[in-house]
Amino acid sequence: MEENRSVELEIVTDEIGELRKQGELVSYKTSKSTVNIDKAMVEFNKEIESIEKGELNPFFKNYYCSLDQIISYVRPFLAKHGLYIQQFPIFGGEGMLSVKTIVKHESGEFIESDSMPIKYGKTSQDFGGTNTYCRRYALASILGLSFEKDDDGNSVSGNKVEQKAQTTQTTQTQPTES
């Protein structure tokens, strides 16, 4: 016979003394002081540029930035400003995965956020793929990274005529090689 077991969630105290249930997601949290990490993040963001999409998605035929590509690009900039990243998979609910992303500064200050829970499949490969996906987007969000050219919102506004006119105008004004 199967036993009915209830699991009681342990109440934990986090780094800043906040009580919460273990496994409870944190939308955004910082250390008590953020003076040093704020300065470092400002300097980091002055240097960082849009990251070129380098990986082709074979299913959707579009390009994206891989987790390795993002980490390789940002790590030297983070280190230069005394910053580093930690990411951990966490329980996001039944069959759901979330990722805790923490940006830490050498002073001990931090910024922390949990990603939105995403449903994963039944295999370990499904879990791994979902984890990588969550990590990419959580990292981009907490660091304020950009992966796309700015089209002034035309791609989501349905303003295809304006996009076509801009493309035609750009093509017509480009010098041709002889």
Long-range contacts (C-beta under 8 A, 24 or more apart in sequence): 15-110, 23-90, 23-91, 25-90, 25-92, 25-98, 25-114, 25-117, 26-100, 26-112, 26-113, 26-114, 27-113, 27-114, 28-111, 28-112, 28-113, 29-111, 29-112, 29-113, 30-109, 30-110, 30-111, 30-112, 31-108, 31-109, 31-110, 31-111, 33-109, 34-109, 34-111, 35-109, 36-82, 36-105, 36-106, 36-107, 36-109, 37-83, 37-103, 37-104, 37-105, 37-107, 37-109, 37-110, 37-111, 40-81, 40-82, 40-83, 40-105, 41-81, 41-83, 41-103, 41-111, 43-81, 44-77, 44-78, 44-80, 44-81, 44-83, 44-143, 45-143, 45-144, 47-77, 47-80, 48-74, 48-77, 48-143, 48-144, 48-145, 50-146, 50-147, 50-148, 50-149, 51-145, 51-146, 51-147, 52-147, 53-147, 53-148, 64-147, 65-136, 65-147, 66-136, 67-132, 67-135, 67-136, 67-139, 70-136, 70-139, 70-140, 70-145, 71-139, 74-139, 74-143, 74-145, 82-106, 82-107, 85-139, 85-143, 87-135, 87-138, 87-139, 89-127, 89-131, 89-134, 90-114, 92-117, 92-118, 93-117, 95-119, 95-120, 96-120, 97-127, 97-130, 97-131, 97-134, 98-134, 99-131, 99-134, 99-135, 99-138, 101-135, 101-138, 101-139, 101-141, 101-142, 103-142, 103-143, 111-142, 113-138, 113-141, 113-142, 114-138, 115-141
